[in-house]
């Protein structure tokens, strides 16, 4: 039976009133998911926070405060004390003993079956799991809307913000100074999981998490911090380049041109390292995409649904 330590970086109302309201919905969904999972596995849910912004929420364990922030790394115009991702994960690793650590953003809610579905993936032999969120319309934004939110199919998103990994992987990670709340954070964790785990998996279209709002991109912070995070992310991808087993990465089973197009267009990935690794490892056996004899027969109807369905 797998045990989970699920951690988010909590926000106080004073620190970020808007995200604080969204966080209420997130944590309500956490509670429901933990209840739904029953006794099938052990799930502990934790809140961490920077020392300048204490957060305590009933029903959630609070981890020791994080001492450092992005302001300890450099002199930035943005004076928010944004924690570093590596410090959040270190806090989780140092203060828990569960088999798997789960990290997600404060605005990512859980479907009730989340923990059971993750346990199923672990039982199949996956030691690292990344989940894409589903986007839900912004009118559903209150705790009393949860049942309606669960009923929404939603739409996929290209970013990754839910990470599950075996705790033994953490000491192997190469994480530089990316701060949360700014683009490119999380991309570095994605790379660590797909380079260092034995059997990672991306759940790109599973209805396991949700995010309120249909936007695909938005400005999270200053261009200065975004540039900083990008540079730190690139340090990580370069350091991990020698650890890339291309067959582990999403899309490796696709044809040459199709996989390279997907890798090139996906902002989470660093195409340079993937291209070099792929060319060096062209002879490696890859899992082929399962052939569905009904695909061509059904493709017209799939097209029809996409373009004539009332949405």
C-alpha positions in Angstrom: 0.0 0.0 0.0 1.6 3.3 -1.1 1.7 6.2 1.2 1.5 9.8 0.0 2.8 13.2 1.3 1.0 15.9 -0.7 2.4 19.4 -0.3 1.4 22.8 -1.6 2.9 26.2 -0.8 0.0 27.9 0.9 -0.7 31.6 0.6 -2.1 34.0 3.2 -5.0 36.4 2.5 -2.7 39.3 3.1 -0.1 38.0 0.7 -2.4 37.2 -2.3 -6.2 37.8 -1.7 -7.2 36.4 -5.1 -5.2 33.2 -4.8 -6.2 32.8 -1.2 -9.9 32.5 -2.4 -8.9 30.0 -5.0 -6.9 28.1 -2.5 -10.1 27.5 -0.4 -11.6 25.6 -3.3 -8.4 23.7 -3.9 -8.2 22.5 -0.2 -11.8 21.6 -0.1 -11.2 19.3 -3.1 -8.2 17.9 -1.3 -10.3 17.0 1.7 -12.9 15.3 -0.5 -10.3 13.3 -2.4 -8.7 12.1 0.8 -12.1 11.0 2.1 -13.0 9.3 -1.1 -9.7 7.2 -1.0 -10.7 5.8 2.3 -8.3 3.4 3.8 -6.9 2.0 0.6 -3.7 4.0 1.1 -2.2 6.5 3.6 -2.5 10.1 2.5 -1.1 13.1 4.4 -1.7 16.7 3.2 0.7 19.4 4.1 1.0 23.2 3.8 4.3 24.9 3.7 5.0 28.7 3.6 7.7 31.3 3.6 8.6 32.6 7.1 7.3 36.1 6.2 3.8 34.7 5.3 2.7 32.2 7.9 -0.2 30.0 6.9 -2.2 27.6 9.1 -5.3 25.8 7.8 -7.5 23.5 9.8 -7.2 19.9 8.8 -3.8 20.3 7.1 -0.4 19.8 8.7 1.9 22.8 8.6 5.6 22.2 7.8 8.4 24.3 9.2 8.7 27.7 7.5 10.9 28.2 4.5 13.7 30.6 5.3 14.9 31.6 1.9 13.2 33.2 -1.1 14.1 34.6 -4.5 15.1 37.8 -2.8 18.1 36.0 -1.3 19.2 35.0 -4.8 19.4 38.4 -6.5 18.3 42.0 -6.4 15.0 42.0 -8.3 12.5 44.8 -8.8 9.7 42.5 -7.7 10.0 42.4 -3.9 7.7 39.4 -3.2 9.4 36.7 -1.1 8.6 33.9 -3.6 10.0 30.6 -2.3 12.3 28.5 -4.4 10.9 25.2 -5.7 13.9 23.2 -4.5 13.4 24.5 -0.9 9.7 23.5 -0.9 10.6 20.0 -2.0 13.5 19.8 0.5 11.0 20.7 3.2 8.7 17.9 2.1 11.5 15.4 1.9 13.0 16.3 5.3 9.8 16.4 7.3 7.9 13.4 5.9 8.6 9.7 5.5 6.0 8.6 3.0 6.7 6.5 0.0 5.7 9.2 -2.5 5.9 13.0 -2.5 3.2 14.9 -4.4 3.8 18.6 -5.2 1.2 20.8 -6.8 0.2 24.5 -7.1 -2.2 26.1 -4.8 -4.7 26.7 -7.6 -4.9 23.0 -8.8 -7.9 21.1 -7.4 -8.3 17.3 -7.2 -11.0 15.1 -8.6 -12.3 12.7 -5.9 -10.7 9.7 -7.5 -7.2 11.4 -7.7 -5.3 9.4 -5.1 -6.9 6.1 -6.1 -6.0 6.7 -9.7 -2.4 7.6 -8.8 -2.1 4.5 -6.6 -3.2 2.4 -9.7 -0.4 4.0 -11.8 2.1 3.2 -9.0 0.8 -0.4 -8.9 1.6 -0.6 -12.6 5.3 0.2 -11.9 5.5 3.9 -12.4 7.8 5.7 -10.0 7.1 9.2 -11.3 3.9 10.6 -12.6 3.1 14.0 -14.1 -0.6 15.0 -14.6 -2.0 17.6 -17.0 -4.9 19.7 -15.5 -8.3 20.2 -17.0 -9.5 23.8 -17.4 -12.9 24.6 -16.0 -15.0 27.7 -16.8 -14.4 30.6 -14.3 -18.1 30.9 -13.2 -17.6 27.7 -11.2 -15.4 29.1 -8.4 -16.9 28.3 -5.0 -16.8 25.4 -2.7 -20.5 24.8 -3.2 -19.7 24.4 -6.9 -17.5 21.4 -6.5 -20.1 18.8 -7.7 -20.7 21.0 -10.8 -16.9 21.2 -11.3 -16.6 17.5 -11.0 -19.3 17.2 -13.7 -17.5 19.4 -16.2 -15.3 17.6 -18.7 -13.2 20.7 -19.1 -10.4 21.2 -21.6 -6.8 20.2 -21.5 -3.8 22.5 -20.8 -0.2 22.3 -22.2 1.5 23.0 -18.8 2.4 20.6 -16.0 1.6 21.4 -12.4 1.0 18.1 -10.6 4.0 16.0 -9.8 4.2 12.6 -8.0 7.5 10.9 -7.4 9.1 8.2 -5.2 10.9 9.8 -2.3 14.2 8.0 -3.1 14.4 10.1 -6.3 14.7 13.4 -4.5 18.4 13.3 -3.5 19.3 12.7 -7.2 17.5 15.8 -8.4 19.3 18.7 -10.0 17.2 21.7 -9.1 18.5 25.3 -9.5 17.0 28.5 -8.2 13.6 28.6 -9.9 11.0 30.4 -7.8 7.3 29.5 -7.7 4.7 31.7 -9.2 6.7 32.5 -12.3 6.9 30.7 -15.7 9.3 27.8 -16.2 9.0 26.7 -12.6 8.0 23.0 -12.7 9.6 22.5 -16.1 12.8 21.7 -14.3 11.0 19.2 -12.0 9.5 17.6 -15.1 13.0 17.1 -16.6 14.3 15.5 -13.4 11.5 13.0 -13.3 11.8 11.9 -16.9 15.6 11.7 -16.7 16.0 10.1 -13.3 13.0 7.9 -12.7 13.0 4.4 -14.0 9.5 4.4 -15.3 8.0 7.8 -15.5 4.6 8.6 -17.2 2.8 11.7 -18.3 -1.0 11.5 -17.9 -1.8 14.1 -20.6 -5.6 13.7 -20.9 -6.8 12.2 -17.6 -9.6 13.8 -15.7 -7.8 13.9 -12.4 -7.2 17.6 -11.6 -8.8 20.9 -12.4 -8.0 24.6 -12.7 -10.6 27.3 -12.6 -10.3 29.5 -15.7 -10.0 28.6 -19.4 -6.9 30.7 -20.1 -3.9 28.8 -21.6 -1.3 31.5 -20.8 -1.2 34.6 -18.7 1.4 36.9 -17.2 2.4 35.5 -13.8 5.1 37.9 -12.9 7.8 40.4 -14.1 9.8 39.8 -17.3 12.9 40.0 -15.0 11.9 37.1 -12.9 10.7 35.1 -15.9 14.1 35.6 -17.5 15.7 34.4 -14.2 13.6 31.3 -14.1 14.3 30.5 -17.7 18.0 30.7 -17.2 17.8 28.5 -14.1 15.7 26.0 -16.0 18.2 25.9 -18.8 21.0 25.2 -16.3 19.0 22.2 -15.2 18.4 20.8 -18.6 22.0 21.1 -19.6 23.1 19.4 -16.4 20.7 16.6 -17.0 21.5 16.2 -20.7 23.7 13.1 -20.1 20.9 11.4 -18.2 18.3 11.6 -21.0 17.0 8.2 -22.1 14.9 9.4 -25.0 12.6 6.4 -24.8 11.2 7.6 -21.4 10.1 11.0 -22.8 6.5 11.6 -24.0 6.3 11.2 -27.8 9.3 9.0 -28.2 7.0 6.3 -29.8 5.8 8.6 -32.5 7.4 8.9 -36.0 10.5 11.0 -36.3 9.0 14.2 -37.7 5.9 14.0 -35.6 7.8 13.6 -32.3 10.3 16.4 -33.2 7.4 18.8 -34.1 5.7 18.1 -30.7 9.0 18.5 -28.8 9.8 21.7 -30.6 6.4 23.3 -30.0 6.0 22.2 -26.4 7.2 25.1 -24.1 7.8 22.7 -21.2 10.6 20.9 -23.1 14.0 22.0 -24.1 14.3 20.9 -27.7 18.0 21.2 -28.0 18.8 18.5 -25.5 16.0 16.2 -26.7 17.1 16.6 -30.4 20.7 15.7 -29.6 19.7 12.7 -27.4 17.3 11.5 -30.0 19.9 11.5 -32.8 22.4 9.7 -30.6 19.8 7.1 -29.5 17.9 6.5 -32.8 18.7 2.7 -32.6 17.0 2.3 -29.1 13.9 0.3 -29.1 10.7 2.4 -28.4 7.3 1.4 -27.4 5.0 1.7 -30.4 1.7 3.5 -30.1 -1.0 0.8 -29.9 -2.7 0.3 -33.3 -6.4 0.8 -33.3 -8.0 -0.8 -36.4 -11.1 1.3 -35.9 -9.2 4.6 -35.9 -9.6 5.5 -39.5 -13.2 4.3 -39.5 -14.0 6.6 -36.5 -11.8 9.6 -37.5 -14.5 11.2 -39.6 -16.9 11.1 -36.7 -14.3 12.5 -34.3 -13.8 15.4 -36.7 -17.6 15.8 -36.9 -17.9 15.9 -33.1 -15.2 18.5 -32.9 -16.7 20.9 -35.3 -20.5 20.5 -35.0 -20.9 19.9 -31.3 -22.4 22.8 -29.3 -19.8 23.9 -26.9 
